[in-house]
Amino acid sequence: QVQLVESGGGLVQPGGSLRLSCAASGSIFSFYAMGWYRQAPGKQRELVAAITTGSRTNYADSVKGRFTISRDNAKNTVYLQMNSLKPEDTAVYYCKATLPTTNYEQWGQGTQVTVSS
């Protein structure tokens, strides 16, 4: 099993930047596809960005050109660089690990991102 711990959330003004980190432990990180999701109050959890074991990426249309997902297998960490933040990016951000070709997935505990002036 893999354990995930997110960090890097906080309060930022519109137009600002944050970098989220998700540190994995307990298993071989490079085996997992990783994703960042977010959930705003009263809304469903949605995919923000994902990265495969081969580092192919995809993004929600709402964050394309502003957010970048990356992974460092040597550090067992996936990152989400968020630039040009907007108030509508306010949410709890979660990372998820998925083991390809299986039903196994694991969520982190989430980190709050608030974009407000």
C-alpha positions as CSV (number, residue, x, y, z in Angstrom):
1,Q,0.0,0.0,0.0
2,V,1.0,3.6,-0.6
3,Q,0.5,6.4,1.8
4,L,0.1,10.0,0.5
5,V,0.7,13.3,2.3
6,E,-0.1,16.6,0.6
7,S,1.4,19.9,1.5
8,G,1.8,23.4,0.1
9,G,-1.7,24.7,0.4
10,G,-2.6,28.1,1.8
11,L,-4.1,31.6,1.2
12,V,-2.9,33.4,-1.9
13,Q,-4.2,36.5,-3.7
14,P,-5.7,36.3,-7.2
15,G,-2.9,36.1,-9.8
16,G,-0.6,34.5,-7.4
17,S,1.1,31.1,-7.4
18,L,1.4,28.0,-5.2
19,R,3.1,24.7,-5.5
20,L,1.5,21.6,-4.0
21,S,3.5,18.5,-3.1
22,C,2.3,15.0,-2.5
23,A,4.8,12.7,-0.9
24,A,4.3,9.0,-1.2
25,S,5.7,6.2,1.0
26,G,5.2,2.5,1.6
27,S,5.4,1.3,-2.0
28,I,7.3,1.8,-5.2
29,F,6.2,5.3,-6.3
30,S,7.2,4.9,-10.0
31,F,4.6,2.1,-10.4
32,Y,1.7,4.5,-9.8
33,A,-0.2,6.9,-12.0
34,M,-0.8,10.1,-10.0
35,G,-3.6,12.7,-10.1
36,W,-4.5,15.9,-8.4
37,Y,-8.2,16.5,-7.7
38,R,-10.1,19.3,-6.0
39,Q,-13.4,19.7,-4.3
40,A,-15.0,23.1,-3.6
41,P,-17.8,23.5,-1.1
42,G,-21.1,22.1,-2.4
43,K,-19.4,20.7,-5.5
44,Q,-18.3,17.3,-6.6
45,R,-14.6,16.3,-6.6
46,E,-13.1,16.9,-10.0
47,L,-9.9,16.0,-11.8
48,V,-7.4,18.8,-12.1
49,A,-4.4,17.1,-13.6
50,A,-2.9,13.6,-14.0
51,I,0.4,12.1,-14.8
52,T,1.1,8.6,-15.9
53,T,4.0,6.3,-15.0
54,G,5.6,7.4,-18.2
55,S,5.0,11.1,-17.3
56,R,2.3,11.8,-19.9
57,T,0.0,14.5,-18.6
58,N,-3.5,15.7,-19.0
59,Y,-5.4,18.7,-17.5
60,A,-8.8,19.9,-16.9
61,D,-9.7,22.6,-19.4
62,S,-10.2,25.1,-16.6
63,V,-6.5,24.9,-15.6
64,K,-4.7,24.4,-18.9
65,G,-1.9,26.8,-19.4
66,R,-1.9,27.8,-15.7
67,F,-1.2,24.5,-13.8
68,T,1.6,22.0,-14.3
69,I,1.8,18.6,-12.9
70,S,5.2,16.8,-12.5
71,R,6.7,13.9,-10.7
72,D,10.1,13.1,-9.2
73,N,10.4,9.4,-8.8
74,A,13.7,9.8,-6.9
75,K,11.9,11.8,-4.3
76,N,8.6,9.8,-4.4
77,T,6.7,13.1,-4.9
78,V,4.2,14.6,-7.3
79,Y,3.8,18.3,-7.7
80,L,1.2,20.7,-8.9
81,Q,2.5,24.1,-9.8
82,M,-0.4,26.5,-9.9
83,N,0.1,29.9,-11.5
84,S,-2.3,32.8,-12.2
85,L,-4.7,31.5,-9.5
86,K,-8.3,32.6,-9.6
87,P,-10.9,32.7,-6.8
88,E,-12.7,29.8,-8.5
89,D,-9.6,27.6,-7.9
90,T,-10.4,27.7,-4.2
91,A,-10.9,24.1,-3.0
92,V,-9.4,21.3,-1.0
93,Y,-6.9,19.7,-3.3
94,Y,-6.3,15.9,-3.0
95,C,-3.7,13.7,-4.7
96,K,-4.5,10.2,-5.7
97,A,-2.3,7.2,-6.6
98,T,-3.6,4.6,-9.0
99,L,-2.0,1.3,-9.7
100,P,-2.5,0.7,-13.5
101,T,-4.4,-2.4,-14.6
102,T,-5.8,-2.9,-11.1
103,N,-8.6,-1.4,-9.1
104,Y,-6.2,-0.1,-6.4
105,E,-6.3,3.6,-5.6
106,Q,-5.3,5.6,-2.6
107,W,-6.2,9.2,-1.6
108,G,-4.3,11.7,0.4
109,Q,-5.9,13.7,3.2
110,G,-6.1,17.0,1.2
111,T,-4.8,20.5,1.5
112,Q,-6.8,23.7,1.4
113,V,-6.1,26.3,-1.3
114,T,-7.9,29.6,-0.9
115,V,-7.6,32.3,-3.5
116,S,-8.8,35.6,-2.2
117,S,-7.9,39.2,-1.9
